Amino acid sequence: MKSTAHDALISTLQARFAQHMHRHAGLSWDAVLSRLNSAPASLAVLQAMEDTGGEPDVIAHAGETGAVTFCDCSAESPMGRRSLCFDAAALAARKANKPAGSAMAMAQAMGIELLTQDQYRKLQALAPFDQKTSSWIATPDSIRALGGALFCDRRYEQVFVYHNGAESYYAGRGFRGLLRV
């Protein structure tokens, strides 16, 4: 990553970190910066999260190891990651009107993981997200084997988990990811 792009990303992450201290109470920016400096490859991943509209921020830290977890904290499902079916098998199964790609493939290419249902609920405990959009989440193999996939959103002050055919895609459905550094 070029030094000016690196500096701009660090500045953006630091400002977001300071603006949303409730997401990472008890953690200092210096500790986060130290983790980032010790894992320089993570900056390219965070830049990809930022470039696709994810607005990554720290949502967890492991005090014993010092690891920090970044997650997409954009109010709605990241704009640059919408209109995707769930995975490569679902994309291959579509015969007509194929989406541009799949959530799982894009997440893998970016170097992030889709949130699990538990992680999604923990994120929603920090603030209301996906009040107008929805986000694919990691789906158990037993559901995926039957052709389905899971997604979540927040409506009526509640977090809902739904199912859909994995090959479906919608303009208002994307995915959120996380990165452990």
OpenMM code with the backbone's topology and positions (N, CA, C; nanometers):
from openmm import Vec3, app, unit

residues = "MET LYS SER THR ALA HIS ASP ALA LEU ILE SER THR LEU GLN ALA ARG PHE ALA GLN HIS MET HIS ARG HIS ALA GLY LEU SER TRP ASP ALA VAL LEU SER ARG LEU ASN SER ALA PRO ALA SER LEU ALA VAL LEU GLN ALA MET GLU ASP THR GLY GLY GLU PRO ASP VAL ILE ALA HIS ALA GLY GLU THR GLY ALA VAL THR PHE CYS ASP CYS SER ALA GLU SER PRO MET GLY ARG ARG SER LEU CYS PHE ASP ALA ALA ALA LEU ALA ALA ARG LYS ALA ASN LYS PRO ALA GLY SER ALA MET ALA MET ALA GLN ALA MET GLY ILE GLU LEU LEU THR GLN ASP GLN TYR ARG LYS LEU GLN ALA LEU ALA PRO PHE ASP GLN LYS THR SER SER TRP ILE ALA THR PRO ASP SER ILE ARG ALA LEU GLY GLY ALA LEU PHE CYS ASP ARG ARG TYR GLU GLN VAL PHE VAL TYR HIS ASN GLY ALA GLU SER TYR TYR ALA GLY ARG GLY PHE ARG GLY LEU LEU ARG VAL".split()
positions = [
    Vec3(0.0854, -0.1177, 0.0000),
    Vec3(0.0000, 0.0000, 0.0000),
    Vec3(0.0898, 0.1238, 0.0000),
    Vec3(0.0599, 0.2183, -0.0854),
    Vec3(0.1389, 0.3412, -0.0934),
    Vec3(0.1295, 0.4167, 0.0376),
    Vec3(0.2304, 0.4903, 0.0684),
    Vec3(0.2368, 0.5611, 0.1955),
    Vec3(0.1243, 0.6625, 0.2123),
    Vec3(0.0880, 0.7380, 0.1076),
    Vec3(-0.0207, 0.8348, 0.1222),
    Vec3(-0.1554, 0.7632, 0.1409),
    Vec3(-0.1771, 0.6534, 0.0687),
    Vec3(-0.3007, 0.5761, 0.0865),
    Vec3(-0.3023, 0.5134, 0.2251),
    Vec3(-0.1874, 0.4641, 0.2686),
    Vec3(-0.1741, 0.4061, 0.4022),
    Vec3(-0.2101, 0.5092, 0.5079),
    Vec3(-0.1519, 0.6282, 0.4956),
    Vec3(-0.1772, 0.7350, 0.5922),
    Vec3(-0.3238, 0.7764, 0.5919),
    Vec3(-0.3833, 0.7849, 0.4738),
    Vec3(-0.5245, 0.8232, 0.4647),
    Vec3(-0.6138, 0.7184, 0.5305),
    Vec3(-0.5850, 0.5911, 0.5072),
    Vec3(-0.6638, 0.4845, 0.5696),
    Vec3(-0.6489, 0.4880, 0.7209),
    Vec3(-0.5263, 0.4992, 0.7693),
    Vec3(-0.5030, 0.5047, 0.9141),
    Vec3(-0.5779, 0.6227, 0.9752),
    Vec3(-0.5734, 0.7360, 0.9085),
    Vec3(-0.6441, 0.8548, 0.9567),
    Vec3(-0.7953, 0.8311, 0.9636),
    Vec3(-0.8507, 0.7684, 0.8595),
    Vec3(-0.9944, 0.7380, 0.8562),
    Vec3(-1.0314, 0.6419, 0.9688),
    Vec3(-0.9521, 0.5367, 0.9843),
    Vec3(-0.9799, 0.4381, 1.0896),
    Vec3(-0.9695, 0.5007, 1.2286),
    Vec3(-0.8697, 0.5845, 1.2478),
    Vec3(-0.8514, 0.6497, 1.3772),
    Vec3(-0.9684, 0.7425, 1.4095),
    Vec3(-1.0133, 0.8201, 1.3111),
    Vec3(-1.1267, 0.9109, 1.3331),
    Vec3(-1.2537, 0.8316, 1.3656),
    Vec3(-1.2767, 0.7238, 1.2935),
    Vec3(-1.3950, 0.6410, 1.3186),
    Vec3(-1.3871, 0.5762, 1.4569),
    Vec3(-1.2682, 0.5297, 1.4926),
    Vec3(-1.2442, 0.4694, 1.6235),
    Vec3(-1.2805, 0.5692, 1.7339),
    Vec3(-1.2324, 0.6923, 1.7209),
    Vec3(-1.2577, 0.7956, 1.8219),
    Vec3(-1.4053, 0.8355, 1.8266),
    Vec3(-1.4701, 0.8340, 1.7135),
    Vec3(-1.6113, 0.8750, 1.7059),
    Vec3(-1.7050, 0.7715, 1.7675),
    Vec3(-1.6650, 0.6468, 1.7720),
    Vec3(-1.7538, 0.5389, 1.8176),
    Vec3(-1.6891, 0.4574, 1.9299),
    Vec3(-1.6470, 0.5240, 2.0366),
    Vec3(-1.5781, 0.4561, 2.1463),
    Vec3(-1.6635, 0.3487, 2.2131),
    Vec3(-1.7952, 0.3591, 2.2032),
    Vec3(-1.8822, 0.2578, 2.2642),
    Vec3(-1.8643, 0.1199, 2.1996),
    Vec3(-1.8088, 0.1149, 2.0801),
    Vec3(-1.7871, -0.0134, 2.0125),
    Vec3(-1.6651, -0.0883, 2.0669),
    Vec3(-1.5782, -0.0180, 2.1363),
    Vec3(-1.4524, -0.0774, 2.1813),
    Vec3(-1.4058, -0.0138, 2.3122),
    Vec3(-1.4951, -0.0060, 2.4084),
    Vec3(-1.4637, 0.0549, 2.5376),
    Vec3(-1.3414, -0.0121, 2.6000),
    Vec3(-1.2563, 0.0703, 2.6547),
    Vec3(-1.1379, 0.0192, 2.7235),
    Vec3(-1.0191, -0.0094, 2.6338),
    Vec3(-1.0310, 0.0169, 2.5062),
    Vec3(-0.9223, -0.0085, 2.4117),
    Vec3(-0.8681, 0.1253, 2.3618),
    Vec3(-0.7374, 0.1356, 2.3549),
    Vec3(-0.6769, 0.2599, 2.3062),
    Vec3(-0.6441, 0.2481, 2.1573),
    Vec3(-0.6426, 0.3619, 2.0906),
    Vec3(-0.6038, 0.3637, 1.9496),
    Vec3(-0.4590, 0.3166, 1.9341),
    Vec3(-0.3735, 0.3512, 2.0287),
    Vec3(-0.2330, 0.3091, 2.0203),
    Vec3(-0.2218, 0.1566, 2.0154),
    Vec3(-0.3057, 0.0865, 2.0914),
    Vec3(-0.3042, -0.0608, 2.0893),
    Vec3(-0.3484, -0.1129, 1.9527),
    Vec3(-0.4495, -0.0498, 1.8943),
    Vec3(-0.4978, -0.0900, 1.7621),
    Vec3(-0.3893, -0.0626, 1.6581),
    Vec3(-0.3299, 0.0552, 1.6632),
    Vec3(-0.2254, 0.0914, 1.5675),
    Vec3(-0.1061, -0.0040, 1.5776),
    Vec3(-0.0727, -0.0439, 1.6972),
    Vec3(0.0355, -0.1401, 1.7156),
    Vec3(0.0028, -0.2730, 1.6473),
    Vec3(-0.1218, -0.3185, 1.6599),
    Vec3(-0.1634, -0.4423, 1.5931),
    Vec3(-0.1556, -0.4260, 1.4413),
    Vec3(-0.2022, -0.3137, 1.3906),
    Vec3(-0.1985, -0.2885, 1.2464),
    Vec3(-0.0543, -0.2849, 1.1956),
    Vec3(0.0332, -0.2200, 1.2709),
    Vec3(0.1739, -0.2113, 1.2299),
    Vec3(0.2418, -0.3478, 1.2313),
    Vec3(0.1946, -0.4377, 1.3179),
    Vec3(0.2546, -0.5714, 1.3246),
    Vec3(0.1970, -0.6661, 1.2191),
    Vec3(0.0901, -0.6238, 1.1522),
    Vec3(0.0262, -0.7059, 1.0478),
    Vec3(-0.0039, -0.6177, 0.9275),
    Vec3(0.0989, -0.5724, 0.8553),
    Vec3(0.0783, -0.4752, 0.7474),
    Vec3(-0.0142, -0.5248, 0.6359),
    Vec3(-0.0251, -0.6551, 0.6144),
    Vec3(-0.1148, -0.7066, 0.5109),
    Vec3(-0.2608, -0.6769, 0.5441),
    Vec3(-0.2903, -0.6569, 0.6710),
    Vec3(-0.4282, -0.6272, 0.7112),
    Vec3(-0.4759, -0.4930, 0.6553),
    Vec3(-0.3839, -0.4035, 0.6273),
    Vec3(-0.4228, -0.2724, 0.5751),
    Vec3(-0.4867, -0.2830, 0.4365),
    Vec3(-0.4383, -0.3741, 0.3532),
    Vec3(-0.5001, -0.3930, 0.2211),
    Vec3(-0.6418, -0.4466, 0.2359),
    Vec3(-0.6632, -0.5340, 0.3334),
    Vec3(-0.7968, -0.5882, 0.3581),
    Vec3(-0.8889, -0.4773, 0.4090),
    Vec3(-0.8414, -0.4002, 0.5029),
    Vec3(-0.9220, -0.2893, 0.5557),
    Vec3(-0.9521, -0.1860, 0.4472),
    Vec3(-0.8572, -0.1642, 0.3573),
    Vec3(-0.8807, -0.0719, 0.2462),
    Vec3(-0.9911, -0.1250, 0.1558),
    Vec3(-0.9914, -0.2552, 0.1299),
    Vec3(-1.0975, -0.3159, 0.0482),
    Vec3(-1.2326, -0.3033, 0.1185),
    Vec3(-1.2337, -0.3212, 0.2486),
    Vec3(-1.3587, -0.3036, 0.3242),
    Vec3(-1.4070, -0.1594, 0.3112),
    Vec3(-1.3145, -0.0674, 0.3247),
    Vec3(-1.3473, 0.0759, 0.3137),
    Vec3(-1.3943, 0.1102, 0.1726),
    Vec3(-1.3232, 0.0620, 0.0719),
    Vec3(-1.3551, 0.0937, -0.0674),
    Vec3(-1.4926, 0.0444, -0.1103),
    Vec3(-1.5417, -0.0619, -0.0473),
    Vec3(-1.6729, -0.1161, -0.0827),
    Vec3(-1.7836, -0.0635, 0.0088),
    Vec3(-1.7514, 0.0345, 0.0911),
    Vec3(-1.8535, 0.1009, 0.1719),
    Vec3(-1.8776, 0.0408, 0.3086),
    Vec3(-1.7870, -0.0428, 0.3565),
    Vec3(-1.8092, -0.1116, 0.4826),
    Vec3(-1.7868, -0.0298, 0.6083),
    Vec3(-1.7077, 0.0772, 0.5994),
    Vec3(-1.6762, 0.1593, 0.7164),
    Vec3(-1.6271, 0.0738, 0.8334),
    Vec3(-1.5165, 0.0003, 0.8143),
    Vec3(-1.4701, -0.0894, 0.9204),
    Vec3(-1.4301, -0.0155, 1.0473),
    Vec3(-1.4617, -0.0792, 1.1603),
    Vec3(-1.4243, -0.0271, 1.2914),
    Vec3(-1.3987, -0.1454, 1.3831),
    Vec3(-1.3279, -0.1213, 1.4901),
    Vec3(-1.2998, -0.2254, 1.5886),
    Vec3(-1.4255, -0.2497, 1.6711),
    Vec3(-1.4649, -0.3765, 1.6801),
    Vec3(-1.5827, -0.4107, 1.7607),
    Vec3(-1.5493, -0.5075, 1.8742),
    Vec3(-1.4272, -0.5617, 1.8752),
    Vec3(-1.3885, -0.6535, 1.9821),
    Vec3(-1.2366, -0.6564, 1.9938),
    Vec3(-1.1930, -0.6917, 2.1124),
    Vec3(-1.0491, -0.7125, 2.1324),
    Vec3(-1.0298, -0.8221, 2.2360),
    Vec3(-0.9265, -0.8988, 2.2154),
    Vec3(-0.8926, -1.0074, 2.3072),
    Vec3(-0.7778, -0.9583, 2.3937),
    Vec3(-0.8079, -0.9244, 2.5159),
    Vec3(-0.7080, -0.8681, 2.6052),
    Vec3(-0.5863, -0.9564, 2.6234),
    Vec3(-0.6073, -1.0887, 2.6298),
    Vec3(-0.4946, -1.1789, 2.6549),
    Vec3(-0.3981, -1.1870, 2.5371),
    Vec3(-0.4483, -1.1753, 2.4150),
    Vec3(-0.3600, -1.1836, 2.2973),
    Vec3(-0.3358, -1.0471, 2.2339),
    Vec3(-0.4223, -0.9531, 2.2625),
    Vec3(-0.4121, -0.8209, 2.2013),
    Vec3(-0.4796, -0.8116, 2.0652),
    Vec3(-0.5328, -0.9234, 2.0162),
    Vec3(-0.5988, -0.9238, 1.8846),
    Vec3(-0.7205, -0.8319, 1.8854),
    Vec3(-0.7393, -0.7638, 1.7736),
    Vec3(-0.8568, -0.6786, 1.7568),
    Vec3(-0.9381, -0.7300, 1.6384),
    Vec3(-1.0689, -0.7109, 1.6469),
    Vec3(-1.1582, -0.7532, 1.5400),
    Vec3(-1.2216, -0.6308, 1.4778),
    Vec3(-1.1981, -0.6136, 1.3481),
    Vec3(-1.2643, -0.5085, 1.2707),
    Vec3(-1.3882, -0.5691, 1.2062),
    Vec3(-1.4927, -0.4894, 1.1949),
    Vec3(-1.6159, -0.5335, 1.1311),
    Vec3(-1.6738, -0.4171, 1.0513),
    Vec3(-1.7493, -0.4505, 0.9473),
    Vec3(-1.8194, -0.3462, 0.8715),
    Vec3(-1.9241, -0.2826, 0.9607),
    Vec3(-1.9147, -0.1527, 0.9802),
    Vec3(-2.0071, -0.0806, 1.0671),
    Vec3(-2.0869, 0.0251, 0.9920),
    Vec3(-2.0971, 0.0123, 0.8605),
    Vec3(-2.1817, 0.1048, 0.7848),
    Vec3(-2.3262, 0.0847, 0.8296),
    Vec3(-2.4045, 0.1911, 0.8282),
    Vec3(-2.5429, 0.1825, 0.8753),
    Vec3(-2.6220, 0.0763, 0.7996),
    Vec3(-2.5994, 0.0667, 0.6703),
    Vec3(-2.6664, -0.0335, 0.5869),
    Vec3(-2.5622, -0.1273, 0.5286),
    Vec3(-2.6066, -0.2384, 0.4756),
    Vec3(-2.5165, -0.3355, 0.4154),
    Vec3(-2.4282, -0.2622, 0.3131),
    Vec3(-2.2985, -0.2862, 0.3131),
    Vec3(-2.2074, -0.2092, 0.2275),
    Vec3(-2.2521, -0.2032, 0.0808),
    Vec3(-2.2617, -0.0839, 0.0290),
    Vec3(-2.3123, -0.0581, -0.1061),
    Vec3(-2.2343, -0.1344, -0.2135),
    Vec3(-2.1048, -0.1425, -0.1992),
    Vec3(-2.0226, -0.2090, -0.2994),
    Vec3(-2.0240, -0.3603, -0.2904),
    Vec3(-2.1092, -0.4142, -0.2050),
    Vec3(-2.1177, -0.5595, -0.1874),
    Vec3(-2.2609, -0.6092, -0.1935),
    Vec3(-2.3429, -0.5435, -0.2715),
    Vec3(-2.4839, -0.5848, -0.2833),
    Vec3(-2.5095, -0.6518, -0.4171),
    Vec3(-2.6307, -0.7045, -0.4306),
    Vec3(-2.6739, -0.7723, -0.5542),
    Vec3(-2.5862, -0.8929, -0.5864),
    Vec3(-2.5537, -0.9684, -0.4837),
    Vec3(-2.4720, -1.0890, -0.4981),
    Vec3(-2.5501, -1.2094, -0.4470),
    Vec3(-2.5377, -1.3218, -0.5148),
    Vec3(-2.5950, -1.4438, -0.4597),
    Vec3(-2.5022, -1.4904, -0.3476),
    Vec3(-2.5340, -1.6043, -0.2861),
    Vec3(-2.4596, -1.6445, -0.1672),
    Vec3(-2.3197, -1.6980, -0.1966),
    Vec3(-2.3072, -1.7974, -0.2843),
    Vec3(-2.1758, -1.8585, -0.3075),
    Vec3(-2.1582, -1.9003, -0.4528),
    Vec3(-2.0431, -1.9569, -0.4843),
    Vec3(-2.0108, -1.9951, -0.6228),
    Vec3(-2.1065, -2.1002, -0.6765),
    Vec3(-2.1468, -2.1953, -0.5928),
    Vec3(-2.2406, -2.2985, -0.6381),
    Vec3(-2.3747, -2.2356, -0.6764),
    Vec3(-2.4188, -2.1394, -0.5992),
    Vec3(-2.5442, -2.0701, -0.6302),
    Vec3(-2.5306, -1.9897, -0.7592),
    Vec3(-2.4177, -1.9250, -0.7777),
    Vec3(-2.3940, -1.8485, -0.8999),
    Vec3(-2.3947, -1.9409, -1.0214),
    Vec3(-2.3300, -2.0552, -1.0099),
    Vec3(-2.3256, -2.1514, -1.1209),
    Vec3(-2.4641, -2.2084, -1.1507),
    Vec3(-2.5486, -2.2200, -1.0492),
    Vec3(-2.6828, -2.2777, -1.0672),
    Vec3(-2.7778, -2.1833, -1.1398),
    Vec3(-2.7494, -2.0544, -1.1364),
    Vec3(-2.8378, -1.9582, -1.2049),
    Vec3(-2.8199, -1.9721, -1.3544),
    Vec3(-2.9302, -1.9880, -1.4246),
    Vec3(-2.9249, -2.0015, -1.5702),
    Vec3(-2.9443, -1.8678, -1.6407),
    Vec3(-3.0189, -1.7795, -1.5787),
    Vec3(-3.0474, -1.6493, -1.6405),
    Vec3(-3.0333, -1.5396, -1.5353),
    Vec3(-3.0092, -1.4193, -1.5808),
    Vec3(-2.9997, -1.3023, -1.4930),
    Vec3(-2.9022, -1.3245, -1.3783),
    Vec3(-2.7833, -1.3708, -1.4126),
    Vec3(-2.6833, -1.3967, -1.3103),
    Vec3(-2.6360, -1.2652, -1.2481),
    Vec3(-2.6137, -1.2654, -1.1166),
    Vec3(-2.5541, -1.1475, -1.0536),
    Vec3(-2.4068, -1.1383, -1.0909),
    Vec3(-2.3441, -1.0315, -1.0528),
    Vec3(-2.2026, -1.0103, -1.0862),
    Vec3(-2.1105, -1.1062, -1.0124),
    Vec3(-2.1576, -1.1647, -0.9040),
    Vec3(-2.0729, -1.2539, -0.8268),
    Vec3(-2.1455, -1.3065, -0.7053),
    Vec3(-2.0671, -1.3594, -0.6118),
    Vec3(-2.1258, -1.4148, -0.4892),
    Vec3(-2.0612, -1.3518, -0.3661),
    Vec3(-2.1368, -1.3512, -0.2583),
    Vec3(-2.0882, -1.2948, -0.1326),
    Vec3(-1.9667, -1.3714, -0.0807),
    Vec3(-1.9733, -1.5032, -0.0835),
    Vec3(-1.8630, -1.5835, -0.0316),
    Vec3(-1.7346, -1.5622, -0.1118),
    Vec3(-1.7456, -1.5588, -0.2441),
    Vec3(-1.6268, -1.5385, -0.3274),
    Vec3(-1.5682, -1.3993, -0.3057),
    Vec3(-1.6539, -1.2996, -0.2953),
    Vec3(-1.6042, -1.1636, -0.2755),
    Vec3(-1.5382, -1.1511, -0.1382),
    Vec3(-1.5992, -1.2099, -0.0362),
    Vec3(-1.5405, -1.2056, 0.0975),
    Vec3(-1.4029, -1.2715, 0.0972),
    Vec3(-1.3932, -1.3867, 0.0327),
    Vec3(-1.2657, -1.4572, 0.0264),
    Vec3(-1.1613, -1.3746, -0.0480),
    Vec3(-1.2011, -1.3145, -0.1588),
    Vec3(-1.1081, -1.2323, -0.2361),
    Vec3(-1.0607, -1.1109, -0.1555),
    Vec3(-1.1480, -1.0574, -0.0729),
    Vec3(-1.1128, -0.9421, 0.0099),
    Vec3(-1.0293, -0.9814, 0.1314),
    Vec3(-1.0414, -1.1074, 0.1750),
    Vec3(-0.9696, -1.1524, 0.2935),
    Vec3(-1.0485, -1.1381, 0.4221),
    Vec3(-1.1821, -1.1356, 0.4104),
    Vec3(-1.2678, -1.1240, 0.5282),
    Vec3(-1.3594, -1.2448, 0.5376),
    Vec3(-1.4254, -1.2571, 0.6523),
    Vec3(-1.5213, -1.3643, 0.6763),
    Vec3(-1.6610, -1.3039, 0.6861),
    Vec3(-1.7617, -1.3762, 0.6358),
    Vec3(-1.8990, -1.3359, 0.6598),
    Vec3(-1.9282, -1.3529, 0.8086),
    Vec3(-2.0104, -1.2674, 0.8636),
    Vec3(-2.0482, -1.2787, 1.0034),
    Vec3(-2.1334, -1.4029, 1.0252),
    Vec3(-2.1179, -1.4642, 1.1405),
    Vec3(-2.2082, -1.5709, 1.1822),
    Vec3(-2.3328, -1.5047, 1.2407),
    Vec3(-2.4339, -1.5836, 1.2661),
    Vec3(-2.5554, -1.5291, 1.3278),
    Vec3(-2.5227, -1.4665, 1.4636),
    Vec3(-2.4395, -1.5327, 1.5428),
    Vec3(-2.4024, -1.4803, 1.6740),
    Vec3(-2.3254, -1.3487, 1.6606),
    Vec3(-2.2311, -1.3427, 1.5686),
    Vec3(-2.1549, -1.2199, 1.5472),
    Vec3(-2.2450, -1.1063, 1.4994),
    Vec3(-2.3417, -1.1387, 1.4127),
    Vec3(-2.4346, -1.0376, 1.3634),
    Vec3(-2.5167, -0.9803, 1.4790),
    Vec3(-2.5640, -1.0666, 1.5662),
    Vec3(-2.6425, -1.0200, 1.6819),
    Vec3(-2.5576, -0.9343, 1.7760),
    Vec3(-2.4314, -0.9723, 1.7948),
    Vec3(-2.3420, -0.8916, 1.8794),
    Vec3(-2.3176, -0.7548, 1.8168),
    Vec3(-2.3030, -0.7504, 1.6846),
    Vec3(-2.2880, -0.6217, 1.6168),
    Vec3(-2.4119, -0.5354, 1.6390),
    Vec3(-2.5290, -0.5965, 1.6263),
    Vec3(-2.6545, -0.5228, 1.6432),
    Vec3(-2.6726, -0.4720, 1.7866),
    Vec3(-2.6041, -0.5327, 1.8833),
    Vec3(-2.6104, -0.4854, 2.0214),
    Vec3(-2.5349, -0.3535, 2.0379),
    Vec3(-2.4446, -0.3226, 1.9434),
    Vec3(-2.3672, -0.1989, 1.9502),
    Vec3(-2.4435, -0.0790, 1.8963),
    Vec3(-2.5286, -0.1034, 1.7975),
    Vec3(-2.6066, 0.0028, 1.7321),
    Vec3(-2.7011, -0.0642, 1.6326),
    Vec3(-2.8040, 0.0068, 1.5895),
    Vec3(-2.8925, -0.0518, 1.4875),
    Vec3(-2.8293, -0.0448, 1.3483),
    Vec3(-2.8188, -0.1596, 1.2833),
    Vec3(-2.7648, -0.1702, 1.1484),
    Vec3(-2.8688, -0.2395, 1.0598),
    Vec3(-2.8563, -0.2215, 0.9292),
    Vec3(-2.9431, -0.2888, 0.8313),
    Vec3(-3.0919, -0.2666, 0.8593),
    Vec3(-3.1290, -0.1413, 0.8788),
    Vec3(-3.2701, -0.1099, 0.9000),
    Vec3(-3.3469, -0.0960, 0.7688),
    Vec3(-3.2745, -0.0848, 0.6575),
    Vec3(-3.3372, -0.0766, 0.5250),
    Vec3(-3.2849, -0.1836, 0.4309),
    Vec3(-3.1719, -0.2447, 0.4633),
    Vec3(-3.1097, -0.3467, 0.3796),
    Vec3(-3.1025, -0.4767, 0.4589),
    Vec3(-3.0422, -0.5766, 0.4004),
    Vec3(-3.0174, -0.7022, 0.4715),
    Vec3(-2.8783, -0.7516, 0.4327),
    Vec3(-2.8272, -0.8473, 0.5104),
    Vec3(-2.6918, -0.8977, 0.4885),
    Vec3(-2.6885, -1.0501, 0.4970),
    Vec3(-2.6273, -1.1116, 0.3953),
    Vec3(-2.6019, -1.2556, 0.4015),
    Vec3(-2.5143, -1.2836, 0.5230),
    Vec3(-2.5346, -1.3978, 0.5875),
    Vec3(-2.4477, -1.4401, 0.6973),
    Vec3(-2.3985, -1.5818, 0.6686),
    Vec3(-2.2954, -1.6229, 0.7409),
    Vec3(-2.2437, -1.7590, 0.7279),
    Vec3(-2.3593, -1.8560, 0.7523),
    Vec3(-2.3687, -1.9556, 0.6674),
    Vec3(-2.4822, -2.0483, 0.6702),
    Vec3(-2.4336, -2.1891, 0.7025),
    Vec3(-2.5013, -2.2568, 0.7950),
    Vec3(-2.4623, -2.3954, 0.8254),
    Vec3(-2.4680, -2.4834, 0.7009),
    Vec3(-2.3746, -2.5775, 0.6936),
    Vec3(-2.3688, -2.6686, 0.5790),
    Vec3(-2.4992, -2.7434, 0.5583),
    Vec3(-2.5684, -2.7762, 0.6675),
    Vec3(-2.6933, -2.8523, 0.6556),
    Vec3(-2.8003, -2.7732, 0.5805),
    Vec3(-2.8039, -2.6435, 0.5989),
    Vec3(-2.8994, -2.5579, 0.5265),
    Vec3(-2.8518, -2.5378, 0.3833),
    Vec3(-2.7223, -2.5126, 0.3686),
    Vec3(-2.6678, -2.4894, 0.2342),
    Vec3(-2.6836, -2.6124, 0.1449),
    Vec3(-2.6716, -2.7321, 0.2031),
    Vec3(-2.6853, -2.8563, 0.1269),
    Vec3(-2.8251, -2.8722, 0.0679),
    Vec3(-2.9220, -2.8052, 0.1277),
    Vec3(-3.0602, -2.8108, 0.0790),
    Vec3(-3.0932, -2.6944, -0.0150),
    Vec3(-2.9921, -2.6139, -0.0471),
    Vec3(-3.0112, -2.5039, -0.1417),
    Vec3(-3.0377, -2.3690, -0.0790),
    Vec3(-3.0410, -2.3627, 0.0540),
    Vec3(-3.0729, -2.2375, 0.1211),
    Vec3(-2.9512, -2.1633, 0.1716),
    Vec3(-2.9746, -2.0415, 0.2126),
    Vec3(-2.8735, -1.9582, 0.2759),
    Vec3(-2.9454, -1.8621, 0.3697),
    Vec3(-2.8739, -1.8112, 0.4688),
    Vec3(-2.9329, -1.7241, 0.5702),
    Vec3(-2.8910, -1.5787, 0.5495),
    Vec3(-2.9824, -1.4900, 0.5874),
    Vec3(-2.9503, -1.3481, 0.5895),
    Vec3(-3.0226, -1.2847, 0.7069),
    Vec3(-2.9780, -1.1667, 0.7459),
    Vec3(-3.0338, -1.0966, 0.8617),
    Vec3(-3.0615, -0.9507, 0.8285),
    Vec3(-3.1463, -0.8933, 0.9105),
    Vec3(-3.1669, -0.7489, 0.9095),
    Vec3(-3.2256, -0.7076, 1.0429),
    Vec3(-3.2523, -0.5787, 1.0568),
    Vec3(-3.3121, -0.5260, 1.1795),
    Vec3(-3.4370, -0.4482, 1.1408),
    Vec3(-3.5479, -0.4918, 1.1931),
    Vec3(-3.6754, -0.4245, 1.1717),
    Vec3(-3.7510, -0.4229, 1.3048),
    Vec3(-3.8282, -0.3180, 1.3269),
    Vec3(-3.9112, -0.3094, 1.4475),
    Vec3(-3.8295, -0.3285, 1.5753),
    Vec3(-3.7064, -0.2775, 1.5751),
    Vec3(-3.6151, -0.2871, 1.6887),
    Vec3(-3.5791, -0.4311, 1.7251),
    Vec3(-3.5902, -0.5225, 1.6283),
    Vec3(-3.5555, -0.6631, 1.6480),
    Vec3(-3.4621, -0.7088, 1.5362),
    Vec3(-3.3761, -0.8027, 1.5670),
    Vec3(-3.2902, -0.8645, 1.4665),
    Vec3(-3.3599, -0.9903, 1.4177),
    Vec3(-3.3752, -1.0019, 1.2877),
    Vec3(-3.4415, -1.1164, 1.2273),
    Vec3(-3.3424, -1.1958, 1.1432),
    Vec3(-3.3552, -1.3269, 1.1489),
    Vec3(-3.2788, -1.4187, 1.0658),
    Vec3(-3.3785, -1.4837, 0.9713),
    Vec3(-3.3461, -1.4816, 0.8418),
    Vec3(-3.4340, -1.5365, 0.7394),
    Vec3(-3.3576, -1.6374, 0.6554),
    Vec3(-3.4310, -1.7027, 0.5695),
    Vec3(-3.3715, -1.7946, 0.4729),
    Vec3(-3.4181, -1.7554, 0.3337),
    Vec3(-3.3402, -1.7933, 0.2362),
    Vec3(-3.3734, -1.7697, 0.0963),
    Vec3(-3.2939, -1.8711, 0.0152),
    Vec3(-3.3334, -1.8884, -0.1099),
    Vec3(-3.2506, -1.9706, -0.1964),
    Vec3(-3.1156, -1.9027, -0.2125),
    Vec3(-3.0098, -1.9802, -0.2056),
    Vec3(-2.8746, -1.9230, -0.2123),
    Vec3(-2.8487, -1.8518, -0.3440),
    Vec3(-2.9231, -1.8861, -0.4476),
    Vec3(-2.9017, -1.8239, -0.5782),
    Vec3(-2.9721, -1.6889, -0.5912),
    Vec3(-3.0538, -1.6528, -0.4930),
    Vec3(-3.1253, -1.5251, -0.5011),
    Vec3(-3.0295, -1.4081, -0.4775),
    Vec3(-3.0680, -1.2933, -0.5280),
    Vec3(-2.9918, -1.1712, -0.5018),
    Vec3(-3.0847, -1.0528, -0.5162),
    Vec3(-3.0561, -0.9506, -0.4383),
    Vec3(-3.1412, -0.8316, -0.4346),
    Vec3(-3.0531, -0.7073, -0.4216),
    Vec3(-3.1021, -0.5977, -0.4734),
    Vec3(-3.0281, -0.4718, -0.4664),
    Vec3(-3.0056, -0.4270, -0.3226),
    Vec3(-3.0930, -0.4672, -0.2330),
    Vec3(-3.0822, -0.4270, -0.0935),
    Vec3(-3.0168, -0.5306, -0.0046),
    Vec3(-2.9606, -0.6367, -0.0623),
    Vec3(-2.8942, -0.7381, 0.0207),
    Vec3(-2.7473, -0.7484, -0.0180),
    Vec3(-2.6629, -0.7346, 0.0815),
    Vec3(-2.5199, -0.7491, 0.0622),
    Vec3(-2.4635, -0.8419, 0.1668),
    Vec3(-2.3469, -0.8084, 0.2175),
    Vec3(-2.2903, -0.8853, 0.3277),
    Vec3(-2.1954, -0.7986, 0.4074),
    Vec3(-2.1829, -0.8315, 0.5323),
    Vec3(-2.0879, -0.7683, 0.6231),
    Vec3(-1.9776, -0.8686, 0.6530),
    Vec3(-1.8597, -0.8174, 0.6754),
    Vec3(-1.7489, -0.9071, 0.7045),
    Vec3(-1.6695, -0.8604, 0.8249),
    Vec3(-1.5812, -0.9482, 0.8684),
    Vec3(-1.4924, -0.9124, 0.9771),
    Vec3(-1.3516, -0.9597, 0.9497),
    Vec3(-1.2587, -0.8932, 1.0152),
    Vec3(-1.1165, -0.9218, 1.0037),
    Vec3(-1.0561, -0.9179, 1.1430),
    Vec3(-0.9856, -1.0249, 1.1763),
    Vec3(-0.9133, -1.0292, 1.3043),
    Vec3(-0.7663, -0.9942, 1.2776),
    Vec3(-0.7159, -0.8985, 1.3538),
    Vec3(-0.5764, -0.8535, 1.3382),
    Vec3(-0.5014, -0.8771, 1.4690),
] * unit.nanometer
topology = app.Topology()
chain = topology.addChain("A")
for resn in residues:
    res = topology.addResidue(resn, chain)
    for name in ("N", "CA", "C"):
        topology.addAtom(name, app.Element.getBySymbol(name[0]), res)
